[in-house]
Amino acid sequence: MKKPSTEKRIALGIFITVVVSLMYHMSYDARLNSKFIIHQLYHNRDTFLNAIANGETNIGIVELAKRYSLTPYGFSKPTIWTMDLPLNTFQKNDAMPVNIIENLLLHDFYGRRLGTSLFISSVRTNDKKEKYLQGVKNEYIDFYMSKIKHALDKPPVDQYVHRQALYINSYLTWIVHFGDEPSEHGIKTIMSMCDMMSRQLNGTYIQSAFEPYVLNKLGFYKYLKTREYKDPCCFNAWAAAGYSFDDMFAEFAHNVFGMTIQWTYVLYRMMVENVRTHDISDAANYLLSDPPAGVATSRSKDGSTLVVHDLHNICRRAKKVEFVNTPICQSKCPFFKPKWTTAKSETGCIVLSNQPLYESDPNYAVFGSGERRCPGEYLTYRFMVEVSKHLKPYDITLTGGSEFIGVRNIKLYKFTTNDM
Ligand code: HEM
C-alpha cells in the first residue's frame, strides 16, 4: 500500500490536534455542566420542587435564595443574607455561583482556570486595583462618552426595549474594552455572554447546559488574543500597566456581568420611565431609588457558604445624595501616588484621585463600599448624564410577561411600529 505523503501526514497531525483540543475544551464544559446539574439535584432538589409546587418557577436566583434554603454551585451550605456592608476583600475569592465563572473563562490542560479578576479575587496587593483603574481615567471616559450619541442613534434591532438597551450597551462594552468599532458579530457575542449569565442564574438545569457563548468562547478568546487594540481602551491601558492577557480576558468577561448587564438595566429603566439625570447627584439618586446590582456577595471564612449583602435594603436607609463634584484627592494630597494617580479615600476606597466620590453616607452602597467599591462608579454617572443628553422619548407598550437581565426580573415593553 502506498504511504501517505509527508504533507498529508502533517495535515492529518494538525487536524487530529485541533479536533482533540476542541474536544478537550468542550468536554471540560460538558463535565462542568454535568457536575452542576448533579449538584443542583443533590443540594437543591427540595428547593426546586417546593418552588414548582408553589407555582414559583420564574422567581429567579435572588428571590429563590431568599425564600428557600438554596446552596449555589461551588458551595456546600445554604446562602446566608446579611445587612453588613461588603467590606472584606479576603472573602471575595470565587464569591459567586462558580459555574458562572467557570463558563465565562477558559481552562488549561489540567482544568485550571485561565486568568482572574477583581470580582472573584481577594488579591488587592501589587497595585491590582490601581492598575485596573487605568482603563477608566478621565481622558478615556471622555472618549467613551463621545460614542454614546452614536450608540443611541443606531437603528433599532429589536422590538423589545430591554433587548435594544442590551444591544446598545454591548456595543459600548466593546468600545470601552477594545477601542474600535465592533462588527455586528462582536456585538452579538457580548449579548450572548449576557444571555448565558442571565439564563444560568435564573433558568432551568437543562437550559444552562448548552449555551452558544460556552460553545464558541475558545474562538473568541483566540481572536482577542491575536488582535491589536485601538487607543484609548481598557485592554491597552491594562496591558501597559502590566496585566497578562488571561487576566484582561477575565476582567472583560466579568465586566460583561458587572458593566453591560448593570448598564442595560439602568438604560432600560431610563427608556421606559423616560427619565433624564442632568448631573451626577441626579444619577446617584436615580440609582439609589432602585440599586441595579441589588446584592454583593462574599464567601464565608470556612469557604462553605455564599454570604449575600442585601444592598437593596441597605440603600433604603440612605439619605438623598448631595454629591460635591470635586475630585477626591488633589496632587498636593500626601496619599497621592504619581505612578497610578490613585488615592485611598477616607472610607478606604481605592479611586483615581482626580475623580469625585460620594462617601458621606455609608448606606449609599449602590456600588459597594471600602476597598471593594466599584471602580466603574464615576464612569457610570458620566454614562447616565451623557445618555440623558441624547435619549429621545420612545413610544412603547407594555406587552405582559417578564424576562431576566442578570438577576433582575423586568417587565417587557415593545417599541410601537413608528420607532422600529
Ligand atoms: C450601574 C452600574 C454598576 C453598578 C450598580 C455596579 C455595582 C457594583 C458593586 C455593588 C460592586 C461591589 C461588589 C462587592 O463588594 O463585591 C461592584 C464591583 C465592581 N465593579 Fe461595578 N457596578 C457598575 C458598573 C461597573 C462598571 C461600568 C465597571 C467597569 C468599567 C465595573 C466594574 C467593577 C469591578 C471590577 C468590581 C470589583 C471591584 C473590587 O472588588 O475591588 N462596574 N460593582
Boltz pocket constraint, residues with backbone or C-beta under 6 A from the ligand:
constraints:
  - pocket:
      binder: B
      contacts: [[A, 86], [A, 87], [A, 92], [A, 118], [A, 119], [A, 121], [A, 129], [A, 136], [A, 255], [A, 258], [A, 259], [A, 262], [A, 263], [A, 266], [A, 291], [A, 292], [A, 293], [A, 295], [A, 296], [A, 297], [A, 311], [A, 365], [A, 366], [A, 367], [A, 368], [A, 369], [A, 371], [A, 372], [A, 373], [A, 374], [A, 375], [A, 376], [A, 377], [A, 379], [A, 380]]
      max_distance: 6.0
